[in-house]
Amino acid sequence: MSKQSLRVAIEKGKKLRKCESLKEAESYFLNFKETVLGQFDLVAGESPFFTADYKVESLKALEKWYFHLIESDEFEQLGMNRNDFETVLAMYFGEVVVRNNEDAKWEVEEYAFVPGRYTFGVCKGLVSMAFGNGFKDHYLRTPEQEKKLVVQKVQPYLQGLSCLYGLFEGSGSSLQTP
């Protein structure tokens, strides 16, 4: 790793959640996830656009709702702002992965470059994907990427990593890996 890359990694790490132990970090992140998803289930229950059933296909409807909220600037009507909703996108995506794959699980790890800082994400086999900033600024994309499905945006990062790339294979989903 170059010195510049190391500096970037350390700066990123300094922005992560600080905890005294792995146990404390696990408690914090798992409670955070449950709180976010519990509140979201209530909000989604009022939406004519989306049902939070945690099925793989629901990711399409969730993203469609997200872009509707962007275009109509209606996040505040849900009692949250865009950043909060983008955090929900990440937590919901992770929960869909875990619920639809018996080998996938939520994982909290200490960040390798900054002791005492922790990441949170989904793991399957030897590969994991952290959701540190949620899907921050998901709507800010080049025209070619605009309104591309969340699952399609994540999958390129997983190409060649068959243990995680096939997250939805065998789950009965109609979403296929490219």
N, C-alpha and C positions, 0 to 999 in steps of 0.2 A: 504494500500500500504506500502510495506517495505521501509526503509530508502534508501536502494540501488536502488530500483525501482524509488523512487522519484528523486534521484540524476541523474539517467539515463534520466528520463523524462525532468528534468530541463536542462541537457546538450543538449538534442535533441532540446528543445525549443530555446536555445540560438543560434542555427544554422538557425532558421526560419527567414523569412522576418520580419524586424522591420518596423512598421508604426506608425504614430501618432494617427491614428483613424481607425475604421472599414471602413469608407467611403474611406479613402486613400488606405487601403489594397484592398478593392473591385475594385477600379479603377486600381490599379497596376496589380492585378492578372488577371482581365478580359481583360485588354489590352495585357498583356503578352500572354494569351491563344490565343487571336485573331491574334496577330503578329506571334506566332509560327505556328498556323494552316494555316495562309495565306501564309507564306513562304513555308510551307510544301506542300500545294496544288500546288504551282508552281514547286517544285522539283518533286513531285509525277507525275505531268503532263508529265514529260520527261521519266518516268520509264516504261520499258516494263513489269515489274513485278507486278505493283500495280496501282490501280485506287482509288483515295481518294473520294469514293462516300458516306462515312459515314453510310454504311449499316453494320449490325452485321457481315455478312459473310466476309466483307473486312478485319476483324481482322486476319483471317487465312492468307490471302495474304500478309498483312503487316508484320506479323511475319516471313513468308517465305522469304520475301525480306530482313528483318533485318538479318536473319541468312546467307543469301547469301552475304550481305555486310560484315558480320563478317568474313566469310570464305575467301572472296576475298579481304578484307581490302580496300574497295572502298568508305568509308564514305567521305573522302576528295574530291572525285569527285563530291559529292553532295553539297559541300561547307559547310559541318558540320563535327563534330567529333562524335565518338560513344556516348559520354555523351549527346550531343545535340539530337541525334537521339532517345536515350532512353527517353529523355524529351518529344519528339514528340510522342513516343509510349503512354505515359501516357495521354497527352492532347488529342490525337486522340481517345484513348479508352474512356475517359470521355465524349468527344463530341458524340461518337457513342451511349453511354448510354443515354445521354440527348436527342438526336434527335430521338431515338427509344422508348422512354418512356415518355408519357405526364406528369407523376408524378415526374420524375427525373429532377434535376436542379443543376447547378453549385453553390457552396457555399464557402464563405469565413468566417472563424471563428477565433476569438482570441484564442490562445493556452491557455489552462486552467492553465498550470504550470508556464508560463512566460508571464506576462502582456506586451502588446505592440508587441507581436510576433504573426504571423498569419499563418493559414493553408489554403489550397485551395484544393477542391475536389468536388466530386459528392455526392448529397444527394437525397434520396428517402424515404419519410416518416420520421421515427425517426432515421434512420441509415445513416451514411455517411462514405465515404472512401476518405481519403486525398491522394494527389499525390505529396507529398513534394519532393521526390528525383526522381520522374518519375519511370521508371522501371530500375533503376540503376543496372548495371552489370547483366542484364537479361540473358546474355549468360553464366555466371558463375554458373553452376548448377551441382548437382551430375548427374552421368550418367542416373539415372532413371528419372530425371526431365528435362534433356537436350531436347531442342526443343519442349517443351510442350507448347501448345497454351497459349497466354497471358490470354485469357478469362478463361482457365482452371486453371491457376495459381492464379487468383484473386478469383475464386469461392469458394475454400476451406475456405477462410476467411469469407465468407458470409453464410456458412451453418447454418441453423437454424434461419437465419434472413430473414424471408420470404418477408419482405417489400423491401429489396434490392436484395436478392438472386435471385428473379424472375425477374431480370432486363430485360431479353430478352423474357420472357414468354408473349405470346400475341402480340409480335412484328412482327410476320410472319417470324421469323428467323428459320433456320434449326439448329442453335446452341442450344442445350438443356442443362439445368442444370442437373448435375449428380444425 
